[in-house]
Amino acid sequence: MEIDSANEYLCEALEADTPTEKDYYIRQALQLLTVEELTP
């Protein structure tokens, strides 16, 4: 399920060591959630 994947990305972001890593995981999560919203 997409939401579970986004949640996992956000958990990774919390444990990320660098701002770049955090940004990457947050963007991935948002992308999954956005795709979920836009799909009819």
Secondary structure, DSSP 8 states (H G I E B T S, - for coil): -HHHHHHHHHHHHHH-SSHHHHHHHHHHHHHHHHHHHH--
